[in-house]
Amino acid sequence: MALSDSELIINLYTEGEQFFDLLKAAIRDWQNSPWDHERRRAGYATELYQRGLNILRAHLEETRARAEGGYFTEVDSKMLSKAEDRLAYWEKKLAELIGS
């Protein structure tokens, strides 16, 4: 096994809050730094944040489509709605951070 084969896997369901919160802090602290290497880190944190949101969004869209096509209880609906609310929250935080 080569070092280049190493992967880091983050479960956005169980670790998402901490993941996005850490990236938010990194972006906030480094994006206006006078140091180029810190601004690059903020750029990378922004990229990771966006990739995490894209993965989460795609999963929630797929889950909603699957659930609505089958047995979809009130509990399922509430769980999915809560997850979609968290996605919207983290999307809003990213927009605030990068000014869009």
MDAnalysis code that builds the backbone (N, CA, C; Angstrom):
import MDAnalysis as mda
import numpy as np

u = mda.Universe.empty(300, n_residues=100, atom_resindex=np.repeat(np.arange(100), 3), trajectory=True)
u.add_TopologyAttr("name", ["N", "CA", "C"] * 100)
u.add_TopologyAttr("resid", np.arange(1, 101))
u.add_TopologyAttr("resname", ["MET", "ALA", "LEU", "SER", "ASP", "SER", "GLU", "LEU", "ILE", "ILE", "ASN", "LEU", "TYR", "THR", "GLU", "GLY", "GLU", "GLN", "PHE", "PHE", "ASP", "LEU", "LEU", "LYS", "ALA", "ALA", "ILE", "ARG", "ASP", "TRP", "GLN", "ASN", "SER", "PRO", "TRP", "ASP", "HIS", "GLU", "ARG", "ARG", "ARG", "ALA", "GLY", "TYR", "ALA", "THR", "GLU", "LEU", "TYR", "GLN", "ARG", "GLY", "LEU", "ASN", "ILE", "LEU", "ARG", "ALA", "HIS", "LEU", "GLU", "GLU", "THR", "ARG", "ALA", "ARG", "ALA", "GLU", "GLY", "GLY", "TYR", "PHE", "THR", "GLU", "VAL", "ASP", "SER", "LYS", "MET", "LEU", "SER", "LYS", "ALA", "GLU", "ASP", "ARG", "LEU", "ALA", "TYR", "TRP", "GLU", "LYS", "LYS", "LEU", "ALA", "GLU", "LEU", "ILE", "GLY", "SER"])
u.atoms.positions = np.array([
    [0.842, -1.174, 0.000],
    [0.000, 0.000, 0.000],
    [0.889, 1.239, 0.000],
    [0.655, 2.091, -0.944],
    [1.409, 3.340, -1.045],
    [0.711, 4.425, -0.240],
    [1.478, 5.370, 0.207],
    [0.914, 6.490, 0.951],
    [-0.140, 7.214, 0.116],
    [0.048, 7.251, -1.199],
    [-0.912, 7.924, -2.076],
    [-2.263, 7.208, -2.120],
    [-2.310, 5.964, -1.626],
    [-3.562, 5.218, -1.584],
    [-4.365, 5.502, -0.320],
    [-3.838, 6.306, 0.570],
    [-4.503, 6.605, 1.836],
    [-5.690, 7.527, 1.599],
    [-6.751, 7.279, 2.331],
    [-7.957, 8.087, 2.245],
    [-8.438, 8.449, 3.628],
    [-9.113, 9.558, 3.703],
    [-9.791, 9.969, 4.920],
    [-11.269, 10.004, 4.599],
    [-12.044, 9.302, 5.383],
    [-13.483, 9.261, 5.167],
    [-14.163, 9.913, 6.359],
    [-15.048, 10.850, 6.066],
    [-15.794, 11.543, 7.108],
    [-17.267, 11.247, 6.901],
    [-17.898, 10.745, 7.930],
    [-19.326, 10.480, 7.884],
    [-20.039, 11.791, 8.179],
    [-20.665, 12.378, 7.157],
    [-21.305, 13.675, 7.332],
    [-22.554, 13.594, 8.199],
    [-23.088, 12.405, 8.367],
    [-24.244, 12.245, 9.244],
    [-23.826, 12.358, 10.706],
    [-22.747, 11.666, 11.074],
    [-22.331, 11.660, 12.479],
    [-21.275, 12.719, 12.796],
    [-20.483, 13.121, 11.810],
    [-19.378, 14.045, 12.037],
    [-19.548, 15.376, 11.314],
    [-20.638, 15.558, 10.617],
    [-20.824, 16.743, 9.783],
    [-20.770, 18.057, 10.532],
    [-21.388, 18.108, 11.688],
    [-21.389, 19.356, 12.457],
    [-19.966, 19.799, 12.781],
    [-19.154, 18.876, 13.274],
    [-17.777, 19.210, 13.624],
    [-16.951, 19.535, 12.380],
    [-17.163, 18.769, 11.318],
    [-16.430, 18.968, 10.063],
    [-16.667, 20.374, 9.521],
    [-17.930, 20.754, 9.360],
    [-18.241, 22.068, 8.812],
    [-17.835, 23.185, 9.769],
    [-17.962, 22.949, 11.058],
    [-17.582, 23.968, 12.036],
    [-16.070, 24.227, 12.012],
    [-15.281, 23.174, 11.905],
    [-13.824, 23.344, 11.803],
    [-13.435, 24.095, 10.527],
    [-14.059, 23.723, 9.433],
    [-13.751, 24.402, 8.172],
    [-14.187, 25.861, 8.224],
    [-15.339, 26.119, 8.839],
    [-15.822, 27.495, 8.986],
    [-14.794, 28.328, 9.749],
    [-14.269, 27.786, 10.825],
    [-13.275, 28.501, 11.629],
    [-12.001, 28.747, 10.825],
    [-11.557, 27.755, 10.081],
    [-10.343, 27.905, 9.278],
    [-10.533, 28.984, 8.212],
    [-11.665, 28.963, 7.548],
    [-11.936, 29.961, 6.508],
    [-11.976, 31.357, 7.126],
    [-12.714, 31.492, 8.191],
    [-12.869, 32.789, 8.858],
    [-11.516, 33.332, 9.322],
    [-10.698, 32.475, 9.914],
    [-9.438, 32.926, 10.488],
    [-8.347, 33.192, 9.454],
    [-8.375, 32.498, 8.336],
    [-7.269, 32.580, 7.396],
    [-7.555, 33.336, 6.103],
    [-8.818, 33.558, 5.756],
    [-9.091, 34.112, 4.431],
    [-8.548, 35.531, 4.231],
    [-8.415, 36.315, 5.280],
    [-7.895, 37.675, 5.153],
    [-6.506, 37.832, 5.767],
    [-5.831, 36.728, 5.896],
    [-4.492, 36.740, 6.488],
    [-3.506, 37.479, 5.585],
    [-2.537, 38.132, 6.175],
    [-1.483, 38.736, 5.346],
    [-0.533, 37.687, 4.766],
    [-0.628, 36.464, 5.269],
    [0.267, 35.391, 4.825],
    [-0.380, 34.579, 3.711],
    [0.338, 34.450, 2.609],
    [-0.173, 33.732, 1.440],
    [-0.510, 32.278, 1.756],
    [0.335, 31.598, 2.532],
    [0.081, 30.186, 2.828],
    [-1.215, 30.013, 3.639],
    [-1.555, 30.969, 4.473],
    [-2.810, 30.883, 5.230],
    [-4.013, 31.145, 4.328],
    [-3.882, 32.058, 3.375],
    [-4.973, 32.299, 2.422],
    [-5.190, 31.065, 1.543],
    [-4.102, 30.371, 1.192],
    [-4.247, 29.121, 0.423],
    [-4.957, 28.061, 1.255],
    [-4.635, 27.991, 2.535],
    [-5.335, 27.046, 3.426],
    [-6.818, 27.373, 3.492],
    [-7.145, 28.652, 3.573],
    [-8.556, 29.056, 3.600],
    [-9.241, 28.657, 2.298],
    [-8.532, 28.794, 1.189],
    [-9.088, 28.372, -0.103],
    [-9.356, 26.882, -0.137],
    [-8.414, 26.118, 0.392],
    [-8.592, 24.670, 0.439],
    [-9.739, 24.299, 1.387],
    [-9.846, 24.976, 2.514],
    [-10.946, 24.728, 3.453],
    [-12.284, 25.050, 2.790],
    [-12.323, 26.117, 2.005],
    [-13.549, 26.480, 1.291],
    [-13.914, 25.392, 0.282],
    [-12.911, 24.885, -0.414],
    [-13.147, 23.799, -1.375],
    [-13.676, 22.545, -0.680],
    [-13.065, 22.163, 0.432],
    [-13.537, 20.991, 1.178],
    [-14.961, 21.195, 1.683],
    [-15.238, 22.379, 2.176],
    [-16.573, 22.728, 2.674],
    [-17.598, 22.551, 1.555],
    [-17.298, 23.134, 0.374],
    [-18.218, 23.042, -0.762],
    [-18.398, 21.594, -1.221],
    [-17.316, 20.836, -1.249],
    [-17.426, 19.422, -1.632],
    [-18.293, 18.657, -0.648],
    [-18.131, 18.937, 0.648],
    [-18.971, 18.303, 1.658],
    [-20.444, 18.641, 1.459],
    [-20.730, 19.915, 1.183],
    [-22.115, 20.328, 0.936],
    [-22.685, 19.638, -0.300],
    [-21.896, 19.549, -1.359],
    [-22.363, 18.893, -2.585],
    [-22.692, 17.426, -2.351],
    [-21.830, 16.752, -1.610],
    [-22.067, 15.337, -1.302],
    [-23.326, 15.191, -0.459],
    [-23.461, 16.023, 0.545],
    [-24.627, 15.966, 1.426],
    [-25.904, 16.275, 0.652],
    [-25.873, 17.295, -0.194],
    [-27.042, 17.672, -0.990],
    [-27.474, 16.532, -1.920],
    [-26.519, 15.941, -2.611],
    [-26.827, 14.838, -3.530],
    [-27.425, 13.662, -2.771],
    [-26.865, 13.354, -1.613],
    [-27.387, 12.247, -0.811],
    [-28.820, 12.533, -0.345],
    [-29.076, 13.742, 0.102],
    [-30.424, 14.075, 0.572],
    [-31.439, 14.061, -0.562],
    [-31.042, 14.523, -1.744],
    [-31.945, 14.478, -2.899],
    [-32.273, 13.031, -3.269],
    [-31.266, 12.185, -3.276],
    [-31.467, 10.771, -3.585],
    [-32.334, 10.099, -2.522],
    [-32.076, 10.415, -1.275],
    [-32.839, 9.829, -0.175],
    [-34.299, 10.249, -0.248],
    [-34.551, 11.539, -0.512],
    [-35.934, 12.015, -0.616],
    [-36.653, 11.319, -1.772],
    [-36.009, 11.219, -2.915],
    [-36.627, 10.570, -4.078],
    [-36.952, 9.109, -3.782],
    [-36.015, 8.410, -3.136],
    [-36.227, 7.008, -2.788],
    [-37.349, 6.856, -1.764],
    [-37.335, 7.719, -0.761],
    [-38.333, 7.629, 0.310],
    [-39.730, 7.941, -0.206],
    [-39.852, 8.944, -1.043],
    [-41.164, 9.315, -1.557],
    [-41.698, 8.285, -2.543],
    [-40.832, 7.465, -3.098],
    [-41.251, 6.424, -4.016],
    [-41.661, 5.141, -3.317],
    [-41.482, 5.083, -2.024],
    [-41.817, 3.876, -1.272],
    [-42.555, 4.219, 0.003],
    [-42.307, 3.446, 1.014],
    [-42.933, 3.635, 2.314],
    [-42.261, 4.808, 3.011],
    [-42.988, 5.886, 3.213],
    [-42.441, 7.138, 3.723],
    [-43.290, 7.583, 4.911],
    [-42.794, 7.329, 6.113],
    [-43.570, 7.646, 7.309],
    [-43.349, 9.092, 7.741],
    [-44.122, 9.540, 8.682],
    [-43.971, 10.878, 9.248],
    [-42.602, 11.032, 9.908],
    [-42.129, 9.983, 10.564],
    [-40.812, 10.005, 11.201],
    [-39.724, 10.179, 10.133],
    [-39.850, 9.443, 9.023],
    [-38.897, 9.587, 7.922],
    [-38.891, 11.020, 7.404],
    [-40.061, 11.575, 7.241],
    [-40.192, 12.937, 6.742],
    [-39.527, 13.942, 7.681],
    [-39.732, 13.776, 8.975],
    [-39.134, 14.686, 9.956],
    [-37.610, 14.574, 9.963],
    [-37.097, 13.356, 9.884],
    [-35.648, 13.156, 9.866],
    [-35.028, 13.805, 8.630],
    [-35.657, 13.602, 7.493],
    [-35.148, 14.165, 6.251],
    [-35.244, 15.689, 6.273],
    [-36.322, 16.202, 6.794],
    [-36.502, 17.643, 6.896],
    [-35.436, 18.268, 7.801],
    [-35.145, 17.604, 8.902],
    [-34.117, 18.099, 9.814],
    [-32.752, 18.122, 9.125],
    [-32.446, 17.072, 8.375],
    [-31.171, 17.009, 7.652],
    [-31.110, 18.106, 6.584],
    [-32.215, 18.358, 5.910],
    [-32.253, 19.411, 4.896],
    [-32.106, 20.790, 5.539],
    [-32.664, 20.973, 6.720],
    [-32.496, 22.234, 7.456],
    [-31.032, 22.465, 7.813],
    [-30.334, 21.406, 8.245],
    [-28.912, 21.531, 8.582],
    [-28.093, 21.865, 7.337],
    [-28.434, 21.252, 6.210],
    [-27.754, 21.572, 4.953],
    [-27.949, 23.048, 4.621],
    [-29.170, 23.541, 4.732],
    [-29.446, 24.952, 4.451],
    [-28.659, 25.859, 5.397],
    [-28.557, 25.476, 6.652],
    [-27.800, 26.254, 7.633],
    [-26.334, 26.360, 7.221],
    [-25.723, 25.219, 6.862],
    [-24.306, 25.230, 6.511],
    [-24.071, 25.932, 5.175],
    [-25.023, 25.851, 4.256],
    [-24.904, 26.600, 3.004],
    [-24.928, 28.108, 3.285],
    [-25.810, 28.517, 4.185],
    [-25.903, 29.927, 4.564],
    [-24.598, 30.398, 5.211],
    [-24.034, 29.578, 6.094],
    [-22.777, 29.948, 6.753],
    [-21.650, 30.120, 5.738],
    [-21.578, 29.232, 4.757],
    [-20.541, 29.369, 3.737],
    [-20.743, 30.654, 2.941],
    [-21.977, 30.948, 2.573],
    [-22.260, 32.175, 1.825],
    [-21.847, 33.403, 2.632],
    [-22.106, 33.396, 3.922],
    [-21.699, 34.508, 4.777],
    [-20.176, 34.639, 4.822],
    [-19.483, 33.516, 4.883],
    [-18.028, 33.533, 4.981],
    [-17.348, 34.058, 3.731],
    [-17.861, 33.639, 2.579],
    [-17.190, 34.013, 1.332],
    [-17.848, 35.210, 0.670],
    [-18.907, 35.730, 1.302],
    [-19.518, 36.961, 0.809],
    [-20.340, 36.817, -0.434],
    [-21.014, 35.689, -0.592],
    [-21.890, 35.549, -1.770],
    [-23.326, 35.358, -1.367],
])
